[in-house]
Amino acid sequence: MSEPTGKYSITMPRDIAEAAKARSGPSGLSAYVAAAVARQIERDNLNELIQVAEAEHGPVTDEDIQALRDQLHQARRQQTQGGTNAA
């Protein structure tokens, strides 16, 4: 069962509307726009979460991000090596 829908009128630049229509495919412009708005809401929610976390713990540095990326890459390498050795 899908969510109830409503009909809304929005205004946007014509070139953006035409590009969205061209990309929307069989699902249609309304579904394309709804998905874009849903993604934006997710981003807004994540930004709010980041602001709260940074207010409590301080900002995340580029070095912090790189250290976490390094850990992720190392874990992936170990996973791949473990999968290869187990075969």
Buried (B, 14 or more C-beta within 10 A) or exposed (E): EEEEEEEEEEEEEEEEBEEBEEEBEEEEBEEBBBEEEEEEEEEEEEEEEEEEEEEEEEEEEEEEEEEEEEEEEEEEEEEEEEEEEEE
